Amino acid sequence: MRTRQRLSKASQNLRGVIVPIVDLRIKFSQVDVDYNDNTVVIVLNLGQRVVGIVVDGVSDVLSLTAEQIRPAPEFAVTLSTEYLTGLGALGRPDVDSGEHRKTAEQRRDGAVR
């Protein structure tokens, strides 16, 4: 019998709500899961549930309306879109450009503060 991986790393009481903390890197079989100063938990409202998701880092926080979410594109066979609802499209060059990603990567690596 195969044992199920434990994805919930912990739970946190956030303003009276018990929030399970989930590390999806374990779900996607990343063996070398590293927690460092950039590792954060983002809290999501998913329907009637509140869940914390461990992420490697956050460069910016944006709010999207339903109209700004485009359907998920078809990717190569190696990337499943089963859990991907869509991609945000802001129409802002500072967010949608490669320059923004470059700056976010530099910020993550400590080059820009």
N, C-alpha and C positions, 0 to 999 in steps of 0.2 A: 504494500500500500504506500503510495507516494505521499509524503508529508507536504502540507501546504506552507509556502513561505509566509513568514510573518511580515506584512507590509506596514502595519501600524506600529510605529516606533514608540509611541507614548500617547498620552492624552493631556490636555491642558484645560484648566478651568478659566474660561474667558468671559468675564462679566456674567457669571452664573451658568454659562453653557459649557458642557463638557465637549471639547473639540478633539477628535482623534487626529493624531499627527501621522501622515502617511509619506513614506519615501518611495516614490515611483521608480527611482533608480534601481531599487531592489526588484521591483516588479519587472523591469526590463532587463534583468540579469546582468547589471553592471557589477562586476566582481569587486573592483577597487573603489568602494564608496568612501570618499574623503569628506570629512566635516572640517571646515576652516572658518576664518573670520568673515568670509563672503557668504557662507551658507546661511540661508534664512528660511523661515516658514511663511508662506503666504496663506491667508485665510480666505476661503471661498464659500459663498452661499450656493449650494447645489440643490436646487429644489427646496425641499423641507429640511435639508441637512446642512450643517456647517462642518467643513473639513479643513484641516491644515495640511498643506503640501510642502514637503522639503524641496527646495530648489538650490542650485549652485550659486545663484546670485540674482540680484535685481538691479537693473540700470535705471528704470523709470516706471512710474505707475500711471496708467492711462485708463480713462473710462470710455467704454464703447457703447453705442446704442445698437439695437438689433439691426438697423439699416447699415451699419458700418461693418458687419460681419459677413464676409463672402463665403460661399460654399468651399469646403476643403477640396483642393485640387487633387488630381490623381498623381501619385508619386511612383517612383520605381518600386518594383516588387519588394525590395528590401525594407521599405518603410510602410508600415500599416497605418491606415487612417481610421481604423475602427473606433478609436476614442477621440478623434479630432472632429469637432463640430464645424469649424471654419477658421478663416484667417481674418484678422482685423485689417481694415483698409481705412486709414485716416485721411489720405490725400494730402498729407503734410510732408514736404520734402525733408524736413529735419528728422522725421521718424521713419519714413519709407525708404530712405536712401541708404546706400552702402556706407556713406560717411557716418551716419548715426550708429550703424553696427560697429564700425571701426572705433568710434569714440567710446561706445559702450564696452567693447573689449578692452580698450586701453584703461578705462575707469576700473573695470574688473581686475585687471592686472596691476593696478596701483600707479599707472603712468599719469592718469588725470584725476584730479580731485575736485 
